[in-house]
Amino acid sequence: MIGSKLAAVGELIHTELTSPAPAPTPDPDPAEGPADGPADGPAVPLPRRVPFDWGRNAHGWRVLVQNMTPRPLTPWYMGTDMVRDAPRLIGPGGKGVVRGKADPLWPGSPADMAIDLRIGGHPNVLAITRGPEHGDFTAEVYGCGPWNFTFTEISARRPLILVVRLGSEPAETWAA
């Protein structure tokens, strides 16, 4: 059975190698109307992404979380959130570092990341996304409950610092 399959594959390869090349497609006549391709002329190549030095964030976002609340903060995430590691718990007055993963499509760049920072059962999602320009990013916290999230350090090349306090002011959004 294997021998017959190999023989069939060999015959297919022989046919492909000995068959004449297909005739080139003629250019369409402009009088016949538009072709299926772009009407403005030849295709323009996409611009290459210029390398950007992401510094300490090159292999994934680094976020230092400072819990200034009287309650413990529990980082929660799934594999699709692009979080490499996070502490199990950040106690009252404690600090913890959340590390993201590198972008598999753009080596030397951090992947977009999301993590739920739960306080007493209240979900608070920290989301960091890169912008269309290399080096641009947005860091946002969508919160629920009486917590105030403040970024005290926001830089593409250094770890972000997020301070969590008890308060009623809205969560912050930063774009760099």
N, C-alpha and C positions, 0 to 999 in steps of 0.2 A: 504494500500500500504506500509506504514512504517512497519507494522507488518510482511509482507511477506519478506521485505528486512532484518529485524532483524532475522527472522527465517533462511534465507539463510546464513547470516553471522555466526549464531550460528552453523549451520550444517558444514560450512567450518572449523570453529575452532575445532569442535568435530573431524572431519576427520583428521586434522593436528595433533591433540593430540593423536589419537588412531592408526595412521598409523605407521608401523615399520620404524625405521631409515634406510636410504639408506646404502647399503654396502660400506665399504671403498674402495677407488680406489687402485688397486694393484700398487706396484712400477714397473716402466717400466724395461724391460729386457735390459741390456746394449748392448746385441747382436742385438737388433732390431733397433738401431740407437738412435739419440738424442731425448729427450723429448721436450715438448713445453717450459719448464722452463729453468732457467739458467744452462749452461753446467759446470760451475765452482763449483758447490756444492750448499749448502743451501743459501738462501737469507741472505744478511747482513743487519742488521737494519741501517736506516739512523741516522747520528749523531744528537744529540739534540743540539739546538741552546743555547749556553751559554749566560746567562743573561749579559747584558752590561748596565752600568749606563750612560744613555744619558743626565743626568743632566737636565738643563732647556729645552732641546729639547725632553724630554721623551714623551710629549703629543702633539708633533708637532714641526716642525722646527720654529725657531724664527730668523728673519732676520731684522736687523736694516738697513734701506735704507737711505743714506744721499745724498740728491740731491744738488750737487754743480754746477748745470748748470743754465743758465739764463732763462730756460723754465720750466714750470710745468711738473711733471712726474705723469702719471695716471696709477695706478695698475689696471689690467683687468684680470679676471679669470672666469672659469666656475666651476660647482660643481665637475666635474671629475678631476680637477687640485689639489684636496686635500688641498685647502687653506681654513682655518677657517675664517679669517678676514684680511682685509687690509684697509688702509685709502683710501678714494675716490680720493684724490689728495695729492701730496707732492709738495709743492710750491718751487720756486727757493730758495736755501739756507736752505730748510726745511728738517725735518727728519720724518720718519714713520716706524712703525713696521708691518711687514707681519708675520702672524702666520699661520702655517700649522696645519694639523689634525694628530691625532695619527693613527698608523697603526692598522686596525681592526683585522688583523691576528696575530700580535705580540704585545701583550699588553706591555706598557712601552717603545715602540719604535716609532719614527716618521715615518709617511708614506712618500713615494716619493712625491715630490711637484713640480709644475711648475706654474709660474705666468708671465704674459706679463707686462712689465714696459714700457708703451708707452710715448714717448717724441715727441710732435709735429706730431703725426700720425705715427712715426717710431716704429715698434714693436721690442722689446728687451726681449727675453725670459730667465728668470732665472729658471734653472732646478736643483733640488737637488735630488740625487738618492743614496740609500744605496748600498753598495757593497756586495759581497758574504760573507765576514766575518763580524760578528757582531761588529760594531764600525767603519767600513770603510764607507766612503761616498765620493761622487763627487759633487761639486758645479760648474756649468757652466753657462755662459751667452752667448747667441747667439744674437748678435746685428746687427742693421742696422742703418746707419746714423753716424754722427761724434761724437759718445759718447764713453767714456772710462769707463769701469767698473772695479773696483779694490776691491778685498777683503782685508780688513785690519785686520780682525780677522777671523780665520778659526779653529773651534774646534767642536768636536762632543758633548761636554758637555756644551758649552756656546753659546749664540746667535751669529750668523754670522753677520759681519758688511760689507755692500756693499756700496762703495762710487761711485757715478756717476758724471763724469766730462765731460766737453766739450773737445774733443781731437780726434786724429785720430789713436791712437794705438789700436791694436786688443783687443777684450774682453779676459778675463782671465779664465783659468780653474784651479781648485784646487782639488786635491784628498788628503784625509787624511787617 
